Each structure stands twice: as structure tokens, then as C-alpha cells.
Amino acid sequence: MLENVEQSVRLGRYRGIEIGANWSVLLIAGLLTWALAASVLPAAAPGRLTLAYWITGTATAVCFFGSLLIHEISHAVVARRHGIEVHHITLWLLGGMAEMSTQSKSARAELQIGLVGPLTSLGIGFVAAALAVLGGLADGLALTAAALWWLALINLVIGVFNLLPAFPLDGGRVLRALLWRRWDDQVRATLAAARVGRVFGYGLLAAGFVLFLAGAFLDGIWFALIGWFLVGASTAEAAVTTETVLLAGVTAADVMSPDPAVVPASTSVDELLERYVLRSRHSSYPVVEPDGTVVGLITLDRIRAVPPPARATTSVRSAAHPLSEVPVLAPDAPAHELIAALARPIPGRALVMSGGRLVGVVSPSDVSRAIHARLLLPPPPPAPVDHDQPL
Ligand SMILES: [Zn+2]
């Protein structure tokens, strides 16, 4: 969902999962260490050396991000048990994000994947609290105990916050799984869970606004930020899930427009307008060299970008999107790859190629036509589902 893998720093690999952190995490880590060392720890265990606060504060911040990572890894391990690969885990402003390769195939898998994260955070919280109690009993460990109490509290808060039934928080997945089990309808369950997520999001936004007006500026901004994020994320999740479920089993070859009209690369933009664009209903054309090699895609936007006086002397080759900017799919590419390829607004088309040969073009309207065709069909016979098994 979050396409910000490029903006992240690589931290390492764990069992084939790339672990990274968004740049925002470095900022948060710095702020957190400072808050711990300069105010939280001195207040809880006064009378130590400044250096001791900074060392403990740094270690606490590292443990905090470590516990976020364990939370995400727990999702990944359970997802893998259900046949869903996780290739990236990215830590960012509001926690972590495990990017799963596909959607859950059953309500039971969805429920387990969603629940394990918050339960892991609650577990870490209880362990840290138990250690803090032990540390509090020992002489000279007051500072360590204070740090452990902070870690315990923050993990309990993360566990409970993630159980809120709001997409894309884990509780939203749990809610979706429960509704899915009840209705035996993944799309309906997703739409209902997403609606609840939006209500929570707007609620947090409103609460943030009220806090801000009441003078709690930072808390207000923080609430509003989380609320705004929840509204956007639950809307996006609903759209992607609906599309993916409705297009289950559909490949690029099924929805593409086959044998598209192509334009020779040496054609001028003027010629293209006269001989192709004005005479056909297409709004984009793959650009080919004389030997048949596809070198790019010319769209109306790219044509518009060439000033009218230059159109007679500009070749389609130089005006087009180069092939490197155009998503290329195999004919058997599944629906979720199709949706991901068309999610980028530019060029908004994907080429379907087989063995280096162009076989078709897919546009967003091809995909929406396929979705609407699906909606007109009677629902498929119910697949064997495992919702009767114990969890
Ligand atoms: Zn989680």
C-alpha cells in the first residue's frame, strides 16, 4: 500500500525479508532519544550522570524500534505459514508495515495474521513490565527499571492501538476477518471494515481539531495526522481489495486490447496526429522501430508537450515515453500486478509483451470493463472455505 520503499534506508535481511526504515524513522529516533534522555528518564530516576541518561535513552530507543520490528516479523511469519510471501518490512512514522505479496485466501488466515502483531506487542509489554518490577527490587537498577517501564507502557499502547478496528491497523484486518467468516463474502466484509476505519479516522481528525483549538497543539496535530492517514488508507484498501477479489483469476491477456495499432518511430508528431490520432479512437500508441522492436509509448499528454511549431520536425521516437517508463507485463500476469502497473498515473497504460514481442495494451478502462463484466455475472459457486475449522 505504501509505495515508499525507494525512500527508505536498508537495515538488513531476515529469512529473505528485506528490512528497511523510512527516513522519517531517523527523525523520530532522534526525537525519542532526546525526549527519553532529557526528560522522561531524569524524572523517573533522578540524580544520575547526564551521560548515563543518554546511553540508557539511546538503548531504549533502539529496543523500541526492535520491538516494532518483532511485531512486523510476527505478521510475516504467520503470513508465510498461510502461503503469503512478505518481501519487505518497512519501519516508518507510525510503526511498521509488512508488505504482503497477495491477499489472504481465507478468513482464518486473515484473522491469525492480523491478531498476532498486537498480541506480540502486548506480550513484549508484559515481559518488559515483569523485568521492570524485578529491576525495581534491585539496588542501583532504578534507571534501567524506568527504561523498562517506558518500554512496557509503549508496547501495551501499541498493542491496544493496533487492535482498533480501523484499516490498515491490525484490528481492521481482524474485523474484516470476522465479518468475512460471518458473511462468507470478502468484498462485502472489506467494504464494511473500511467504512468503520473511515469513521475512526474522521473521529481522530475531529478530536485532533478540538485538541488543537483547546491549546494542545502537538497532540492535536498528532491525532489529526493519524486520523487523516486512516481515512486515506482505509479508502485505498477497500478499492484494492475489491478490484483484486473481483479480478481473481483474470490475467493481463484476458483484459488487454490485443494487436494494438503501432506507430513507426520515425513518424513526425504532426503525421501522428493526422494519420492516427484523428482517424482512430485510440489515445496512445506503442512506438516501434522498423525491425519491430518496441521503444516506447506515445500518449496524448506527450503529444501536447511538443509545442505546435515543433511538431513537424519532432519524431515520435523522441516525444514518446521511453520503454523504461512504461510498465511491461507478461500475458499471464495476475490481477494484482495489473492493478499495480496501472496505479501509476503516468503513462497510465501497460504494454503486454511475450518473448520481446508486443501482444497487447492494457488501460484502466480495460480493467474497469472487466470488473463491470464480473459484476454482471452470477456469483461463482462457493469455494470450499475453512471457516468451520477451529481457529
Ligand atoms: Zn501490526
Boltz pocket constraint, residues with backbone or C-beta under 6 A from the ligand:
constraints:
  - pocket:
      binder: B
      contacts: [[A, 71], [A, 72], [A, 75], [A, 96], [A, 114], [A, 117], [A, 118], [A, 162], [A, 170]]
      max_distance: 6.0
